[in-house]
Amino acid sequence: MILALQENKQPDWDVYDSVTSAAIIPLTGASVADKSRPVDFPDFTKGKWGGRAKLYS
């Protein structure tokens, strides 16, 4: 991330990738506490994830 910013390039991860990865642990904990039942995963993009530009090739 820092290297990308220093080189004025787009980072591999954006804010949505960051919050998605941060949500995994608490959602896993909630699932385990409920006998490993599935939990809904929040859509941080409010439905716009399908139209996001690809950051990687």
DRENTORKOL-3810 file (N, C-alpha, C; in nm, 4 decimals):
REM DRENTORKOL-3810
@n.u->0.0829; n.v->-0.1179; n.w->0.0000; ca.u->0.0000; ca.v->0.0000; ca.w->0.0000; c.u->0.0878; c.v->0.1250; c.w->0.0000
@n.u->0.1841; n.v->0.1276; n.w->0.0890; ca.u->0.2715; ca.v->0.2450; ca.w->0.0984; c.u->0.3515; c.v->0.2622; c.w->-0.0301
@n.u->0.4052; n.v->0.1517; n.w->-0.0827; ca.u->0.4818; ca.v->0.1584; ca.w->-0.2067; c.u->0.3959; c.v->0.2099; c.w->-0.3218
@n.u->0.2736; n.v->0.1636; n.w->-0.3296; ca.u->0.1833; ca.v->0.2096; ca.w->-0.4349; c.u->0.1589; c.v->0.3602; c.w->-0.4221
@n.u->0.1381; n.v->0.4068; n.w->-0.3021; ca.u->0.1161; ca.v->0.5495; ca.w->-0.2818; c.u->0.2408; c.v->0.6307; c.w->-0.3155
@n.u->0.3561; n.v->0.5800; n.w->-0.2765; ca.u->0.4809; ca.v->0.6502; ca.w->-0.3069; c.u->0.5051; c.v->0.6567; c.w->-0.4575
@n.u->0.4642; n.v->0.5550; n.w->-0.5300; ca.u->0.4854; ca.v->0.5499; ca.w->-0.6738; c.u->0.3659; c.v->0.6042; c.w->-0.7523
@n.u->0.2705; n.v->0.6642; n.w->-0.6806; ca.u->0.1513; ca.v->0.7227; ca.w->-0.7405; c.u->0.0748; c.v->0.6205; c.w->-0.8246
@n.u->0.0650; n.v->0.4984; n.w->-0.7720; ca.u->-0.0097; ca.v->0.3908; ca.w->-0.8374; c.u->-0.1305; c.v->0.3556; c.w->-0.7529
@n.u->-0.2269; n.v->0.2916; n.w->-0.8158; ca.u->-0.3446; ca.v->0.2487; ca.w->-0.7418; c.u->-0.3086; c.v->0.1276; c.w->-0.6561
@n.u->-0.3417; n.v->0.1296; n.w->-0.5255; ca.u->-0.3118; ca.v->0.0149; ca.w->-0.4388; c.u->-0.3891; c.v->-0.1102; c.w->-0.4813
@n.u->-0.3386; n.v->-0.2269; n.w->-0.4431; ca.u->-0.4057; ca.v->-0.3533; ca.w->-0.4730; c.u->-0.5405; c.v->-0.3634; c.w->-0.4026
@n.u->-0.5509; n.v->-0.3037; n.w->-0.2838; ca.u->-0.6730; ca.v->-0.3098; ca.w->-0.2047; c.u->-0.7351; c.v->-0.1725; c.w->-0.1956
@n.u->-0.8694; n.v->-0.1686; n.w->-0.1928; ca.u->-0.9369; ca.v->-0.0419; ca.w->-0.1687; c.u->-1.0065; c.v->-0.0490; c.w->-0.0327
@n.u->-1.0793; n.v->0.0541; n.w->0.0001; ca.u->-1.1440; ca.v->0.0605; ca.w->0.1316; c.u->-1.2450; c.v->-0.0532; c.w->0.1491
@n.u->-1.3110; n.v->-0.0935; n.w->0.0410; ca.u->-1.4089; ca.v->-0.2011; ca.w->0.0526; c.u->-1.3411; c.v->-0.3349; c.w->0.0819
@n.u->-1.2267; n.v->-0.3591; n.w->0.0212; ca.u->-1.1505; ca.v->-0.4803; ca.w->0.0519; c.u->-1.1065; c.v->-0.4799; c.w->0.1986
@n.u->-1.0680; n.v->-0.3640; n.w->0.2481; ca.u->-1.0215; ca.v->-0.3532; ca.w->0.3862; c.u->-1.1322; c.v->-0.3837; c.w->0.4866
@n.u->-1.2496; n.v->-0.3221; n.w->0.4679; ca.u->-1.3570; ca.v->-0.3473; ca.w->0.5643; c.u->-1.4125; c.v->-0.4881; c.w->0.5517
@n.u->-1.4101; n.v->-0.5428; n.w->0.4308; ca.u->-1.4548; ca.v->-0.6806; ca.w->0.4124; c.u->-1.3647; c.v->-0.7773; c.w->0.4875
@n.u->-1.2325; n.v->-0.7580; n.w->0.4768; ca.u->-1.1407; ca.v->-0.8476; ca.w->0.5465; c.u->-1.1506; c.v->-0.8291; c.w->0.6978
@n.u->-1.1796; n.v->-0.7076; n.w->0.7428; ca.u->-1.1934; ca.v->-0.6830; ca.w->0.8863; c.u->-1.3218; c.v->-0.7435; c.w->0.9435
@n.u->-1.4218; n.v->-0.7637; n.w->0.8597; ca.u->-1.5503; ca.v->-0.8166; ca.w->0.9061; c.u->-1.5482; c.v->-0.9676; c.w->0.9254
@n.u->-1.4527; n.v->-1.0349; n.w->0.8674; ca.u->-1.4523; ca.v->-1.1819; ca.w->0.8703; c.u->-1.4445; c.v->-1.2374; c.w->1.0127
@n.u->-1.3579; n.v->-1.1834; n.w->1.0959; ca.u->-1.3392; ca.v->-1.2385; ca.w->1.2309; c.u->-1.4650; c.v->-1.2229; c.w->1.3168
@n.u->-1.5254; n.v->-1.1040; n.w->1.3277; ca.u->-1.6463; ca.v->-1.0964; ca.w->1.4105; c.u->-1.7634; c.v->-1.1775; c.w->1.3547
@n.u->-1.7746; n.v->-1.1865; n.w->1.2224; ca.u->-1.8822; ca.v->-1.2664; ca.w->1.1655; c.u->-1.8597; c.v->-1.4153; c.w->1.1888
@n.u->-1.7342; n.v->-1.4577; n.w->1.1844; ca.u->-1.7022; ca.v->-1.5971; ca.w->1.2156; c.u->-1.7367; c.v->-1.6270; c.w->1.3611
@n.u->-1.7025; n.v->-1.5349; n.w->1.4503; ca.u->-1.7356; ca.v->-1.5519; ca.w->1.5919; c.u->-1.8853; c.v->-1.5628; c.w->1.6144
@n.u->-1.9614; n.v->-1.4804; n.w->1.5441; ca.u->-2.1074; ca.v->-1.4860; ca.w->1.5569; c.u->-2.1611; c.v->-1.6193; c.w->1.5051
@n.u->-2.1045; n.v->-1.6691; n.w->1.3974; ca.u->-2.1466; ca.v->-1.7972; ca.w->1.3423; c.u->-2.1156; c.v->-1.9112; c.w->1.4388
@n.u->-1.9953; n.v->-1.9134; n.w->1.4913; ca.u->-1.9549; ca.v->-2.0191; ca.w->1.5849; c.u->-2.0409; c.v->-2.0150; c.w->1.7106
@n.u->-2.0691; n.v->-1.8954; n.w->1.7596; ca.u->-2.1522; ca.v->-1.8824; ca.w->1.8800; c.u->-2.2941; c.v->-1.9326; c.w->1.8563
@n.u->-2.3366; n.v->-1.9347; n.w->1.7324; ca.u->-2.4707; ca.v->-1.9819; ca.w->1.6974; c.u->-2.4646; c.v->-2.1201; c.w->1.6327
@n.u->-2.3773; n.v->-2.2054; n.w->1.6874; ca.u->-2.3626; ca.v->-2.3445; ca.w->1.6430; c.u->-2.3223; c.v->-2.3541; c.w->1.4956
@n.u->-2.2359; n.v->-2.2644; n.w->1.4513; ca.u->-2.1809; ca.v->-2.2599; ca.w->1.3149; c.u->-2.2861; c.v->-2.2390; c.w->1.2064
@n.u->-2.3930; n.v->-2.1736; n.w->1.2442; ca.u->-2.4937; ca.v->-2.1386; ca.w->1.1437; c.u->-2.4415; c.v->-2.0213; c.w->1.0596
@n.u->-2.4832; n.v->-2.0148; n.w->0.9336; ca.u->-2.4399; ca.v->-1.9032; ca.w->0.8487; c.u->-2.4922; c.v->-1.7696; c.w->0.9006
@n.u->-2.4156; n.v->-1.6658; n.w->0.8785; ca.u->-2.4587; ca.v->-1.5297; ca.w->0.9115; c.u->-2.4535; c.v->-1.4468; c.w->0.7833
@n.u->-2.5380; n.v->-1.3487; n.w->0.7755; ca.u->-2.5375; ca.v->-1.2607; ca.w->0.6592; c.u->-2.4104; c.v->-1.1771; c.w->0.6580
@n.u->-2.3536; n.v->-1.1635; n.w->0.5398; ca.u->-2.2334; ca.v->-1.0819; ca.w->0.5243; c.u->-2.2771; c.v->-0.9458; c.w->0.4707
@n.u->-2.2366; n.v->-0.8382; n.w->0.5365; ca.u->-2.2808; ca.v->-0.7058; ca.w->0.4913; c.u->-2.2221; c.v->-0.6692; c.w->0.3547
@n.u->-2.3015; n.v->-0.6005; n.w->0.2753; ca.u->-2.2555; ca.v->-0.5509; ca.w->0.1462; c.u->-2.2139; c.v->-0.4049; c.w->0.1657
@n.u->-2.0861; n.v->-0.3842; n.w->0.1879; ca.u->-2.0347; ca.v->-0.2506; ca.w->0.2151; c.u->-2.0417; c.v->-0.1588; c.w->0.0933
@n.u->-2.0608; n.v->-0.2154; n.w->-0.0257; ca.u->-2.0690; ca.v->-0.1347; ca.w->-0.1479; c.u->-2.2116; c.v->-0.0933; c.w->-0.1800
@n.u->-2.3068; n.v->-0.1368; n.w->-0.0985; ca.u->-2.4493; ca.v->-0.1075; ca.w->-0.1195; c.u->-2.4953; c.v->-0.1506; c.w->-0.2590
@n.u->-2.4529; n.v->-0.2699; n.w->-0.2995; ca.u->-2.4967; ca.v->-0.3280; ca.w->-0.4256; c.u->-2.4136; c.v->-0.2891; c.w->-0.5464
@n.u->-2.3127; n.v->-0.2076; n.w->-0.5278; ca.u->-2.2334; ca.v->-0.1625; ca.w->-0.6424; c.u->-2.1069; c.v->-0.2449; c.w->-0.6641
@n.u->-2.0921; n.v->-0.3558; n.w->-0.5937; ca.u->-1.9697; ca.v->-0.4353; ca.w->-0.6044; c.u->-1.9505; c.v->-0.4923; c.w->-0.7441
@n.u->-2.0586; n.v->-0.5245; n.w->-0.8123; ca.u->-2.0479; ca.v->-0.5839; ca.w->-0.9451; c.u->-1.9955; c.v->-0.4879; c.w->-1.0507
@n.u->-2.0102; n.v->-0.3589; n.w->-1.0279; ca.u->-1.9677; ca.v->-0.2605; ca.w->-1.1255; c.u->-1.8331; c.v->-0.1967; c.w->-1.0926
@n.u->-1.7695; n.v->-0.2437; n.w->-0.9879; ca.u->-1.6405; ca.v->-0.1862; ca.w->-0.9487; c.u->-1.5328; c.v->-0.2219; c.w->-1.0499
@n.u->-1.4430; n.v->-0.1308; n.w->-1.0717; ca.u->-1.3301; ca.v->-0.1555; ca.w->-1.1621; c.u->-1.2390; c.v->-0.2590; c.w->-1.1001
@n.u->-1.1887; n.v->-0.3488; n.w->-1.1837; ca.u->-1.0943; ca.v->-0.4493; ca.w->-1.1335; c.u->-0.9610; c.v->-0.3829; c.w->-1.1046
@n.u->-0.9060; n.v->-0.4161; n.w->-0.9885; ca.u->-0.7770; ca.v->-0.3590; ca.w->-0.9496; c.u->-0.6627; c.v->-0.4490; c.w->-0.9901
@n.u->-0.6922; n.v->-0.5752; n.w->-1.0141; ca.u->-0.5874; ca.v->-0.6710; ca.w->-1.0463; c.u->-0.6131; c.v->-0.7287; c.w->-1.1844
@n.u->-0.5102; n.v->-0.7813; n.w->-1.2434; ca.u->-0.5318; ca.v->-0.8456; ca.w->-1.3727; c.u->-0.5473; c.v->-0.9950; c.w->-1.3550
END
